[in-house]
């Protein structure tokens, strides 16, 4: 479980996060939604301490992450897995080297054990015959899958995904969403996903937090979101013609 | 004020770099890779420039010492001293600042803007130490060999092209390069090389590491890295010369 308590973050005097408090539950796919510039990515980067917060606290299963020294933060970070928006795969390494990297860095596994684990993770994300390819030789969807495989290689307790299906076709997008949801269930981890994709919300949103102008405006799940009378949420959810038609049909 | 900000930020960066590596196995692997990338790959350019600069120094010295009062062995003497004292340690380091410095700044800068450095941090890795320490150590280890090679080739180039041009004879050139030779000059050059190797890797790494934005900013960091490392090499050259020779 991750508890975010009253955090604030400003850049050059401009408030990007304003007194945000959220609890991300264990074993659930927690989605943070909101339009571009609402503060989703900043919230995620504050949670993993890529940005220092101005005020508030972030607790990982009761451990106050914000008060720790760099070295102590690093030891908690070993429990993190993160999927970046563009994958952030290491260009100089092949697919299998990317997945093996955290294992070689932090585990005591032998070469053959690492190779087995790499193959297991790549199979888990349905990626076969790509072990020897470099990131520049694979598609966007494959990059996301490699990033997920790398993120789960060390059995993380917390998984963070920053817009994991941006730039992907609808079919691959659903595949990635389902993969994240299945992994969360399977390993009972706390997953936080940033997205502005409404398909993701309805597919995997066990818990949904809506951010607007750096503040938390709404909290619920995928069953509540279509029926809420919150104007900002409705503007966000029913922005597309498809959802407008669905709403009209259901009425 | 900006200078103090830079110095403080650079000091904190270096403090982060000189930390115990996360994995010695990876560190050794990275160190060997960087020795090859920064050192061995620089051999061709260092060799070509040293050979031809030695040649030009010898021919120009011969051309400018066209006086019966000056012995012809001055050509060997002047070539040796110019090459050992200044050309090899300083000018070759400036050339490496261009070649190696821009490559380091753009490599690390690209990793920063494509979130690869963030990915390392999220894994619990000290990204500055992981990326930069092997580069600094590799340059400090391999650059003295490059500079010694440059000295040898420069002096050889002076002899070969000087003799070919008819500017000097082998006997006089060899006498000149042996005349009043102080081995301390080589030590002085190697001490400078050690400091320059640090500058050539640490300054570009710093600019690359703190790049923010996109491709345009990576290019900007690369340019800054070359300009500032060249300036710091010249500044360090002056200070070290004052301290060691004055």
Interface residues (C-beta under 8 A of the other chain):
Chain A: X45 X48 X50 X74 X75 X76 X77 X78 X80 X82 X84 X85 X86 X88 X89 X90 X91 X101 X102 X104 X105 X106 X160
Chain B: X22 X23 X25 X26 X110 X111 X114 X115 X116 X118 X119 X121 X122 X123 X124 X125 X126
